[in-house]
Amino acid sequence: MSVLYKSCIKPLFFQLDPESAHELAVNLLKVLSNLPVVRDGMAWANQLSIEAEPVELFGLEFPNRVGLAAGFDKNAVCWRAFEALGFGHVEIGTVTFHEQPGNPKPRMFRYPEEETLLNRMGFNNQGAHAVAERLRKLDGPGERGIPLGINIGKSKVAPIDEAVADYLGSFDLLADLADYLVINVSSPNTPNLRQLQEGARLRELLGALQERNKERSERVGGAKLPILLKIAPDLTEGAIDDILQILFDFEYAGIIATNTTMARTGPFADINQAGGLSGKVVEEMSTNVVRYIAEKTEGKLPIIGVGGIDSPDTALRKLDAGASLVQIYSGMIYQGPFLGKKIARSLAKKAGDL
Ligand SMILES: Cc1cc2nc3c(=O)[nH]c(=O)nc-3n(C[C@H](O)[C@H](O)[C@H](O)COP(=O)(O)O)c2cc1C
């Protein structure tokens, strides 16, 4: 399958500019997503062939350890195709409360020799109302074959001092539709967003969201929705320590490490292009963040490891560093849509060693 992708499909896709190729891929996957018999048949056959032990984490059951990272299916239009392709979970978004167009194009770039991507999309998405409307028509939490995470971020029009109300607005619309929720404060492409990773602001934001989450669980009479925080790979150890303290204080379910990097190292030292880098260039950096968090928390905080995973070996490095699950995005652009299944199968074979 990956030979077919590399020899036939990828050369065609790579003729297109990266964002047009992405839109084409989403549209093709949307077709699969909306064909119930084919989709469910493929999902059944692929999940069966992976032969993984399900992973229990923050009250959810994941059929295998490999998920799709946020940013590919921002509007929840094609995510069910990834279950068919053998993925163990999908994270949609980032969704913002207000619909927004994102940054001017071009805003996505490939560096094929380095198997790296650069993006400054700027949370282009249809907004929480439209995404909620779409998800409400489908099977909900507990009825799906794989867990669905919803990643939420700050609307560009919301000033930083009104960020809490903006996130709460998205929470209110999307919480009932998510298996888990992710708070994204780590995109480099929304002005001032990463200020929310800093102490007092983060405490205020995460405290308010968990409070709303408790109120919701009392209202619906169930357990709290698992909420995770997604962080950047460019934080100092001191900044990570502060974040971990806040996550423990408010009983967050876990952490996603990491988003794209703003660092410009090696072949990227001199590129004059704004945005976050992902793929091979971020692999070691994000693995180091995973390892640091796992050691610092003595493994007590569930970690989803993401950044530069493009093979079973790179996935294993994240798991060995302390992640319980992994996610992929850039690796799939270079290796093809069956990368998730390939990694999940290989990890399942090695499961005895994990
Ligand atoms: C084009 C593109 C768009 C992305 N959009 C989002 C996003 O909306 N929200 C988010 O949390 N992460 C987003 N990401 C980051 C990925 O989820 C992931 O954290 C990062 O790319 C590192 O993983 P990778 O090396 O496997 O791509 C995006 C990444 C890319 C390449």
The ligand as an SDF file (V2000), in Angstrom:
LIG
                    3D

 31 33  0  0  0  0  0  0  0  0999 V2000
   -0.9750   21.8390    8.2670 C   0  0  0  0  0  0  0  0  0  0  0  0
   -1.0490   21.6040    9.7570 C   0  0  0  0  0  0  0  0  0  0  0  0
   -2.1150   22.1230   10.4770 C   0  0  0  0  0  0  0  0  0  0  0  0
   -2.1900   21.9200   11.8550 C   0  0  0  0  0  0  0  0  0  0  0  0
   -3.2640   22.4110   12.5450 N   0  0  0  0  0  0  0  0  0  0  0  0
   -3.3610   22.1560   13.8720 C   0  0  0  0  0  0  0  0  0  0  0  0
   -4.4930   22.6030   14.6050 C   0  0  0  0  0  0  0  0  0  0  0  0
   -5.4310   23.2000   14.0540 O   0  0  0  0  0  0  0  0  0  0  0  0
   -4.5200   22.3540   15.9400 N   0  0  0  0  0  0  0  0  0  0  0  0
   -3.5320   21.6730   16.5960 C   0  0  0  0  0  0  0  0  0  0  0  0
   -3.6310   21.4510   17.7990 O   0  0  0  0  0  0  0  0  0  0  0  0
   -2.4530   21.2200   15.9190 N   0  0  0  0  0  0  0  0  0  0  0  0
   -2.3540   21.4510   14.5930 C   0  0  0  0  0  0  0  0  0  0  0  0
   -1.2660   20.9960   13.9120 N   0  0  0  0  0  0  0  0  0  0  0  0
   -0.1830   20.3150   14.6660 C   0  0  0  0  0  0  0  0  0  0  0  0
   -0.3010   18.7980   14.6390 C   0  0  0  0  0  0  0  0  0  0  0  0
   -1.4750   18.3560   15.2710 O   0  0  0  0  0  0  0  0  0  0  0  0
    0.9160   18.1690   15.3620 C   0  0  0  0  0  0  0  0  0  0  0  0
    0.8880   18.5260   16.7180 O   0  0  0  0  0  0  0  0  0  0  0  0
    2.2450   18.6080   14.7720 C   0  0  0  0  0  0  0  0  0  0  0  0
    2.1610   18.7450   13.3680 O   0  0  0  0  0  0  0  0  0  0  0  0
    3.3630   17.6110   15.0890 C   0  0  0  0  0  0  0  0  0  0  0  0
    3.0490   16.3320   14.5760 O   0  0  0  0  0  0  0  0  0  0  0  0
    3.6000   15.7750   13.1490 P   0  0  0  0  0  0  0  0  0  0  0  0
    5.0730   15.9990   13.1360 O   0  0  0  0  0  0  0  0  0  0  0  0
    3.1840   14.3420   13.1210 O   0  0  0  0  0  0  0  0  0  0  0  0
    2.9190   16.5880   12.1020 O   0  0  0  0  0  0  0  0  0  0  0  0
   -1.1630   21.1880   12.5320 C   0  0  0  0  0  0  0  0  0  0  0  0
   -0.1010   20.6520   11.7900 C   0  0  0  0  0  0  0  0  0  0  0  0
   -0.0420   20.8530   10.4240 C   0  0  0  0  0  0  0  0  0  0  0  0
    1.1130   20.2660    9.6540 C   0  0  0  0  0  0  0  0  0  0  0  0
  1  2  1  0
  2  3  1  0
  2 30  2  0
  3  4  2  0
  4  5  1  0
  4 28  1  0
  5  6  2  0
  6  7  1  0
  6 13  1  0
  7  8  2  0
  7  9  1  0
  9 10  1  0
 10 11  2  0
 10 12  1  0
 12 13  2  0
 13 14  1  0
 14 15  1  0
 14 28  1  0
 15 16  1  0
 16 17  1  0
 16 18  1  0
 18 19  1  0
 18 20  1  0
 20 21  1  0
 20 22  1  0
 22 23  1  0
 23 24  1  0
 24 25  2  0
 24 26  1  0
 24 27  1  0
 28 29  2  0
 29 30  1  0
 30 31  1  0
M  END
$$$$
